[in-house]
Amino acid sequence: MVQGIAALNRKLKVEIPKGVEEALRPAMEKSAEELVSMMKRLVPVDRGDLQMSISWTWGDAPEGAIVVAEGVEDSRGLKITVYAGSKAAYYARWVEFGTKEQPAHPFFYPAYRSLRKRIKSRVTRAMKKAVQAESASE
């Protein structure tokens, strides 16, 4: 039998300490800004409605938007969502995936795939640094 499973389960059920959360927020925000910026550069622009609808928020995306990437929300609302589309730019899916008459012009997933490793590394570094600082202060 594996030893220490009960202790590990207790640690995993504990919420993220406040200090770690405070360190993660800027890393998550910077990553979301970087992703949104790249998506806005890649999206084809006609009137600009779709480009202007690309954004991020803490929590859930606004109604009518397509979620590009989101985290799992914890009890304190530590969930960031990157989205595109709105009532005026309802056609975001059609641009990304194409239609029978219109070829696809992907902008979400190429941006996400391009930045995925950098985002994960940034957040992981911030978390490790905060956990080490949290451990040193105890």
N, C-alpha and C positions, 0 to 999 in steps of 0.2 A: 504494500500500500504506500502511496506517495505521502510523505510527511509535509505539513505546512499548508495543505489545501484550505483548511478552515481559516487560517490567518490571512492567506491570499484573498479568499472570498470576502472577508471583512474589509480588507484594504480596498478592494475593487468596488465595494458597495458604498464606500465613503465618497462624498462629493469632492469635487476639485477644491482645494483650499483657496481662500480668497486671494492670497498673494499670487498664486499660480494663475488664477483667472485674470487678474489685473495685468499680468505679464503677457498672457495669450491674446487679449483683446487687440492691442496695437499690431501684433504680428498678423492676426486674422484680418484686421481692417486693411493693412498694407497689401496683403495678398488679394483681397477682394478688389481693391482699387486697381491693382496691376492687371487683374483679369478683366475687369470692366474696360479699362483703357485699351487693352489689346482687342477686345471684342468690338469696341467702337471703331477702331482702325480697320478691322476686317469686314465689317458689315457694309453691303452695298448701300449707297445713299441716293434716294430719289428726292423725297421731300424732307427727309430727316427725322420723321416721326419715330421710325424704328431705332435709329441711332440714339435719339434722345431718351428712348424708353429703357435702354440698357443701364442697369444700376445694381446696387446691392443694398441690403437692409439687415438689421438685426431682427430675427424672428421670421415670420412668413412673408412671402411675396404678395404684392397687391393683386386684387382680383383681375383676371384677364391676362396675367403675365405667365410666361413659360419659365419654369425653374431650370436653371442651368446647373447649379451646384448648391448644395445645402448641407449643413451639418446636422447632427442629432441634438435636439434641444435638451438641456439639462434643466433642473428646477429653477435656476436663476436666469434662464433665457439666453444662455450662451449658445446661440445658433445664428449663423450668418447665412444669408441666402443671396445668390447672384441670379438675376432674372432679366428677361427681355420681353418686350411686348406690352401693350396696353389696349385700352378701348380704341384709340386712334391707330395703333400699330398692331392690330389683331392678326396680321399676316406673318408674324415672326416665324411660325412653324413652316409656312410655305417657302419662305426665303431660305431657311436652314436646310430643309429636306427636299425642296422642289415639289412640283406638281406635274401632272401629265403634260401641260403646255409650257411650263417654265422649269429650266434646269435649276438644280440646287446651287446655292451660294453660301456654303457653310461658314459660320463665323463663331458660333458658341464653342463647338467641340474642338475645332482646330486650336482655338485660344486656350481652352481648358487642357487639352493634351500637351500643348507646348509648355504650359506653366505648372502642370501638376507636380512634377518633382521638386521644383523650386519652392512652391507653396508648402508642400509637405515638409521639406527640409527647414524652412523658416519657422513653421509652427513647432516642429519637433525641437529645434534649437532653443526656441523661447521657453518651451515647456521644461526641457532639461535644465536650463539655466535657472528658472524659477524654482524648480523642485530642489535643486542643489542649494539655492539661497534659503529656501524654506527649511531644509534639513539642517543647515548650518546654524540657523537662528534658534533651533529647538534645543 
